[in-house]
Amino acid sequence: MSRQPNPDAERLSKQVVFVLQPSLFAAFERRCRDRYKSVSEVLRELMAAYVRQEE
């Protein structure tokens, strides 16, 4: 039996670490800034889109 997350108990403090080339991060950060979004905001949007796509 798998444990189901309780939406009422979830916290906004989960951390995810990505290891990538500095040039790739610089390009990604620049693209985020050009769209007036933070890196964290864009990563959250990408993860949410991926989860919806897989369901």
N, C-alpha and C positions, 0 to 999 in steps of 0.2 A: 504494500500500500504506500503510495507516494504522498508526501506531505504537500498540502496545498497552501499557497501563501494567503495570509489574511490581509486583504486590502486595507483594513482599518489599522493594522499593526505595522504596515510597511513604513520604512523610514527613507528619507531622501539622502542617505549618507553612504550608499554603496559606492565602492571605488572599483574602477576597471583600469588596468595598466596596459598600454599599447607600446610595443617596442618597434620602432620604425626608423628609417633613414632620416637624418635631420633635414635633408632637402625636400623630402616628401612632406614632412610636418610643416616646413616653412611654406610650401605651396598650398597646403590645406588651410593653414592659419590665414594666409593672405586671402584665399577664396572666401573664407568665413567672414573676415573683416570687410571685404568688398560687398558682402551681402548684409552687413550690419548685424551679424550674429556672433555669439561666442563659440569657441570650439566645443565646449560642453553641450551647448544647446543643439548644435548640428549633430553631434554624436548621439544625443538622446533621440533626435528625430530619425536618424538613420536606423537606430536599433528598433524603435517602435515600428517603422515601416517594414523592417525585415521580419519582425514577429508577426505582423498582420499578414504579410505575404505567405508565410509558411503555414498559417492556420487553415 
